Amino acid sequence: MEAEVKPLVRAAGVNKIFGAEPGGVVALKDIDLEIRPGEFVCLLGPSGCGKSTLLNAIAGFSLPTSGTLEVSDKPVTAPGPDRGMVFQEYALFPWMTVEANVAFGLEIRGTGKDQIARIVNELLDMLGLKEFRHRFPKDLSGGMRQRVAIARVLALDPPIMLMDEPFGALDALTRRSLQDELLRIWRSVGKTIVFVTHSIEEAVYLGSRVVILTYRPGTIKKDVAIDLPYPRDSNSVEFNAIKKELASLVHAEHDRFTLDERKGLTLD
């Protein structure tokens, strides 16, 4: 009998309240979630459901008000090198070249120059950035900037990558190209990815699991395993059947919005 794989991330009874009680905003309520090594877990739901709040809690940026949150069997108390974060806004240093941006974290860590050069060269080659190594962020497209942001996280080799709508601001063609690139990296280097998205299609295209959160307070409405082989055909009958199933779950939460709150939701 195979030994059960321990979860890499474990949340038990996690709650997050913003502001003083009573009257505080309950962003997360009774979150129970386990993520195992190598999984690609998409957090899906309408604006205000707490997707980014949960991601930031795992990252250690904004800790839960109560409950247990652990990474590798250790309580999350602060950000750590075992968790790399990729933001929607790229978060690159505009005064640094592509090469310098990717190398920055390694330099702070005190990695030797020869090792930094090797790691940076490998990542620039992997992500198609080699010929742009001496360019500055202002000279790059949005898609290229996001490649640099991903490379900077990969340089530190964290077991967990946390991604907060990293492709949300990109056009459809660039978005699909980077989705495919991310899947290639995930399958080749074996990272565990937790990925926040508003897009149902993106969640089905990328995720080995999709965790749907309810509208505030955010609770887990359903945890769905996506049993489709990679690469996935978004035009297939099977793909669209799953997309339809998830859409019905998300729409039920969408219907709880006010008209103003609905503006932030994208159901691709």
C-alpha positions in Angstrom: 0.0 0.0 0.0 1.3 3.4 -1.0 2.0 5.9 1.8 -0.4 8.8 1.9 1.1 12.0 0.6 1.1 14.7 3.2 -0.4 18.1 2.3 2.1 20.8 1.6 -0.5 23.5 2.6 -3.1 22.9 5.2 -5.8 25.3 6.4 -8.2 24.2 9.2 -11.0 26.5 10.4 -9.3 29.6 9.0 -11.1 32.8 9.5 -10.1 36.4 8.5 -11.9 39.5 9.7 -10.9 43.0 8.6 -11.6 45.7 11.1 -12.6 45.6 14.8 -15.4 43.4 16.0 -18.4 43.9 16.0 -18.8 45.4 12.6 -15.7 44.0 11.0 -15.8 42.5 7.5 -15.7 38.7 7.6 -13.6 37.9 4.5 -13.0 34.2 5.1 -15.0 31.8 7.3 -14.2 28.2 8.3 -11.8 27.5 5.4 -10.7 23.9 5.4 -8.3 23.1 2.6 -5.4 20.8 1.9 -3.0 21.2 -1.1 -0.6 18.4 -1.9 2.9 18.6 -3.5 2.7 19.1 -7.3 -0.9 20.2 -7.5 -2.1 23.1 -9.5 -5.0 24.5 -7.5 -7.1 27.4 -8.9 -9.1 29.6 -6.5 -12.2 30.7 -8.3 -15.1 32.9 -7.4 -16.7 36.4 -7.7 -15.1 39.6 -6.5 -15.3 39.8 -2.8 -15.2 36.1 -2.1 -11.8 36.2 -0.4 -9.6 34.5 -3.1 -6.7 37.0 -2.8 -7.2 37.1 1.0 -6.6 33.4 1.2 -3.6 33.6 -1.1 -2.1 36.4 1.0 -2.7 34.4 4.1 -0.8 31.4 2.6 2.0 33.8 1.6 2.2 35.2 5.1 1.4 38.8 4.1 -1.9 38.9 6.0 -2.4 36.2 8.6 -5.7 34.6 9.6 -7.7 36.0 12.5 -8.2 32.5 13.8 -7.8 28.9 12.7 -4.7 26.9 11.7 -2.7 27.6 8.5 0.5 25.5 7.9 3.0 25.0 5.2 5.2 21.9 5.4 3.7 21.2 8.8 4.9 24.5 10.2 2.5 27.4 11.2 2.6 30.3 8.7 3.8 33.4 10.7 5.4 35.5 8.0 6.5 35.4 4.3 9.2 32.8 3.6 11.5 31.5 0.8 9.4 28.4 0.4 6.6 30.5 -1.1 7.1 32.7 -4.2 4.5 35.3 -5.1 3.6 36.5 -8.7 1.4 39.5 -8.8 -0.8 40.9 -11.5 1.1 44.2 -11.5 4.5 42.5 -12.4 6.3 44.2 -9.5 9.5 44.7 -11.4 12.2 47.2 -10.5 12.0 49.7 -13.4 15.7 50.8 -13.0 17.0 47.3 -13.4 17.4 45.3 -16.6 15.6 42.0 -17.1 18.8 40.1 -16.1 19.2 42.2 -12.9 15.5 41.8 -12.0 15.8 38.0 -12.3 19.1 37.9 -10.3 17.9 40.3 -7.5 16.6 37.7 -5.1 19.6 35.5 -5.5 21.9 38.4 -4.8 20.0 39.2 -1.6 20.3 35.6 -0.6 24.0 35.7 -1.0 24.3 33.2 -3.9 27.7 33.1 -5.6 28.1 35.0 -8.8 28.8 32.0 -11.0 25.7 30.2 -9.7 23.6 33.3 -10.2 24.8 33.6 -13.8 24.0 29.9 -14.5 20.5 30.1 -12.9 19.7 33.4 -14.7 20.9 32.1 -18.1 18.8 28.9 -17.7 15.6 30.9 -16.8 16.1 33.5 -19.5 16.5 30.7 -22.0 13.5 28.7 -20.6 11.2 31.7 -20.8 12.4 33.1 -24.2 14.0 36.2 -22.6 17.6 35.7 -23.6 17.7 38.4 -26.2 16.0 40.9 -23.8 18.4 40.4 -20.9 19.7 44.0 -21.2 16.4 45.7 -21.7 14.5 47.6 -19.0 10.8 46.8 -18.1 9.6 49.9 -19.9 10.8 48.4 -23.1 8.9 45.2 -22.7 5.3 44.2 -23.5 3.0 43.2 -20.6 3.4 39.5 -21.5 7.2 39.9 -21.4 7.1 41.7 -18.1 5.1 38.9 -16.6 7.6 36.3 -17.9 10.3 38.3 -16.1 8.2 38.3 -12.9 7.8 34.5 -13.2 11.5 34.0 -13.8 12.4 36.1 -10.8 10.3 33.8 -8.6 11.6 30.6 -10.2 15.2 31.8 -9.6 14.7 31.3 -5.9 13.3 27.8 -6.5 10.4 27.9 -4.0 8.4 24.7 -3.7 5.2 26.7 -3.8 4.3 29.4 -6.4 1.4 31.7 -5.4 -0.1 33.6 -8.3 -2.7 36.4 -7.9 -4.4 36.9 -11.3 -1.1 37.1 -13.1 -2.6 37.2 -16.6 -5.7 39.2 -15.8 -4.4 42.4 -17.5 -3.2 40.7 -20.7 -4.9 40.4 -24.1 -6.5 37.0 -24.9 -3.7 35.7 -27.2 -0.9 36.7 -24.8 -2.8 35.2 -21.9 -3.2 31.8 -23.6 0.5 31.9 -24.6 1.5 32.5 -21.0 -0.9 29.9 -19.7 0.7 27.3 -21.9 4.2 28.5 -20.8 3.2 28.2 -17.1 1.8 24.7 -17.6 5.0 23.7 -19.4 7.1 25.0 -16.4 4.8 23.4 -13.9 5.0 20.0 -15.5 8.8 20.2 -16.0 9.9 21.5 -12.6 7.3 20.1 -10.3 6.2 23.2 -8.4 3.0 23.4 -6.4 0.9 26.3 -7.7 -2.0 28.1 -6.1 -3.5 30.4 -8.7 -6.3 33.1 -8.2 -8.5 33.8 -11.1 -11.9 35.3 -12.0 -12.0 33.3 -15.2 -13.8 30.0 -15.3 -12.2 29.0 -18.6 -8.7 29.8 -17.2 -9.4 27.7 -14.1 -10.5 24.7 -16.2 -7.6 25.1 -18.6 -4.9 25.3 -15.9 -6.1 23.6 -12.7 -5.7 20.0 -11.6 -8.3 21.2 -9.0 -10.6 24.2 -8.8 -11.7 25.5 -5.4 -14.8 27.6 -5.7 -15.4 30.2 -2.9 -18.7 31.7 -1.9 -19.4 35.4 -1.9 -18.5 37.1 1.3 -17.9 35.6 3.8 -15.7 33.4 1.7 -16.2 29.7 2.4 -15.4 26.7 0.2 -18.5 26.0 -1.9 -17.0 23.1 -3.8 -13.6 21.5 -4.5 -13.6 20.1 -8.0 -10.9 17.8 -9.4 -10.4 18.5 -13.2 -9.7 15.0 -14.7 -8.7 16.1 -18.2 -5.4 15.3 -19.7 -2.9 18.1 -20.6 -2.7 19.9 -22.9 -6.4 20.7 -22.8 -8.7 21.5 -25.7 -10.9 24.4 -24.6 -13.3 23.6 -27.5 -13.8 19.9 -26.5 -17.1 18.6 -25.3 -15.6 17.4 -22.0 -13.9 20.8 -21.3 -17.1 22.7 -21.9 -19.2 20.3 -19.8 -16.9 21.0 -16.8 -16.9 24.7 -17.6 -20.7 24.7 -17.6 -20.8 22.9 -14.2 -18.4 25.4 -12.6 -20.3 28.3 -14.2 -23.5 27.3 -12.6 -21.8 27.2 -9.2 -20.2 30.6 -9.7 -23.3 32.2 -11.1 -25.2 31.2 -8.0 -22.8 33.4 -6.0 -22.8 36.0 -8.7 -26.6 36.4 -8.2 -26.0 37.5 -4.6 -24.1 40.6 -5.8 -25.5 44.1 -6.0 -25.3 45.7 -9.4 -22.1 47.6 -8.4 -20.4 44.5 -7.1 -21.1 42.6 -10.3 -18.8 44.9 -12.4 -15.7 43.1 -11.2 -16.6 39.6 -12.4 -15.3 38.1 -15.7 -16.9 34.8 -16.8 -14.8 33.9 -19.8 
